[in-house]
Amino acid sequence: MMTASTSSCCVSRWRPPRPPRRKRIGSGMSSSTMSTIANASSSPSSTSTSSSSSDSALFDSLASAFALPPSDASSTAIPVTSGVSPSTGARGLVTRRGVRPGERLLAVDRSSALVVADDGIGNSSSSSACFAAQALEEFQMLHGDLPKELERFLKSGAVDWFPRLCAFLLWTTTAQRGPAKRSSSSSVSSPFATYSRLLPDPEADLGLLLSFDEREAELLLPRELAAVAAREREGLRRAVHDRWLGEKTSSSSEFSLSALGLTPRGFESTLAAAALVNSRCFAEIAPVAAGGGETKSRPFSEKRQALSLVVPLCDFANHASAPSAAFRLSSEEEGCFELVATRGMRAGEEVTISYLGGAGNAASFGGGGGGGVLQSSSSSSSKNSTGMLRAYGFVTPGNPADRLASLAGAGAVLEARAGSSSSSSPSPPSPSPLASSSSAPLLLSAASASLASRSRDAAERRRIAAAAASIAEGMTGGGNGGNGAAAASASTFSSLGSLASRVEAEAEEATAAAGRAASLALGGDVSPARAEAASAWWVERAELARCGAELLRELAAGG
């Protein structure tokens, strides 16, 4: 979630939605929208096939430089490559051959990862042994020295992790330059030049809310989300580009990065880096430092380090709610980041992970574990659709975070909004921002999943219906809104039917907006990636509204 906090320099800091996992590279469009665009497009050409083959060749070339040898001694090649998902058509990782549960699919040494410590790296001798410090030192040993000012910036604990990781990515990929070569006479191109060719084009291929320009936001988004997109772009410009990364940085900046040429296209370079970091970043906890476990003089908590990482190759895995692989930071002795199969897979299957932690984290997976596997620092197990759009640039159909688990949960939200003071009701979850400006936001938040587990208790149903009726009276012009569930009488339940009609109309409007977004993408008027993301958001909103109307009518009948 976007927050504004104050740094040690008393300047407001811009922070993106904190990614518990990297964000998706492939399409996040709903299946219906995807089908609409696919049907209106020509069949795949030999050019697209050639492009896919080229991507696979580039990936394999990069793997030869970055990936550790396969764990299976009988194999000479890592078991994954770049490919097209057979289910979604998105570019991601696919298996070359059958794999076993627990088999290591891909491992990248920390010397080839972009790693920053969230709290910075100190100058003491003890801090030099920390994971992030060792990763930065090994990165430079392998790929060439970084400019001293950039190295100082990356180590700083006074600067948020996000602009530091953006600067690191810009240095390694700007103009496909890669890090400084070991010597001016070297003719070998940096492998990061290959990596930059495999990255998606942020302007064309990413659908994060941050990526919507003013025109796209106006055409594709409701007003409240368009306003959020504008605030995020302006926050990025002011608190990241102007202060740290731009050619004309703030005079109050204690770092001189402008001479490094990190942003040759001005703010567009910073925007591209921000979208890529948002779409590729892992957040992890470093392994315990060498020397054992907790001691009296050095508690275990002090020996762990929060990290933010961009890991080439591993960052091509797409998201799935039931992933086929997990990710983990290995023991300090090996010092690598790896993907591990959570189930057996046949050749040609897509390798997916969860972007939201939980089942997608190798620390929660019992098979194939090596010593020193740690919990992911993922801070959230779910995001609602607006959160997914902001953080990852796609929306998953039927997102459970947009819904409550039971009719009783719906009742808690309804009663809270109606002003009930009943102490027997559970604390209501916060209404979904997906419906933040709809005609009945609490009903959209409370609806869909509640219908799957309806309460059969007549008294409970009547109590919930009374709360809904109290709200409906206020929303449709009655006089009982906000006076509590007890204030609603049976005669007011007819208001629920009226409100249901309004919510159904909203569902139709959302469906039409989804269709308009798809049409704009086909016409080339907006970025297809942003149109896909917006269309999927509208589709989900329409579904919630339909379920909200169904819930309203059910409560009206129960009253």
Secondary structure, DSSP 8 states (H G I E B T S, - for coil): ---EEE-TTS-EEE-----SS---SS----HHHHHHHHHHS----HHHHHHHHHHHHHHHHHHHHHB---S-TT-SS-SEEEEE-TTT--EEEEESS-B-TT-EEEEEEGGGSEEEETT---SSTTGGGSHHHHHHHHHHHHH----HHHHHHHH-SSS-HHHHHHHHHHHHHGGG--S--S-TT-----HHHHHHHHS--HHHH---GGG--HHHHHHHS-HHHHHHHHHHHHHHIIIIIIIIISTT--TT-S---GGG---TTTHHHHHHHHHHHHHHEEEEE----SS-S--SSS-GGGG--EEEEE-TTGGG-EE-SS-SEEEEE--TTT-EEEEEESS-B-TT-EEEE-TTSGGGBGGG--TT--TT--------S---HHHHHHHTS---TT-GGGS-SSHHHHHHHHHHHHT---TTS-------GGGTTSSSHHHHHHSGGGGGG----HHHHHHHHHHHHHHHHHHTT-S-TTS-GGG--GGGGHHHHHHHHHHHHHHHHHHHHHHHHHHHHHTTSS-HHHHHHHHHHHHHHHHHHHHHHHHHHHHHHH-
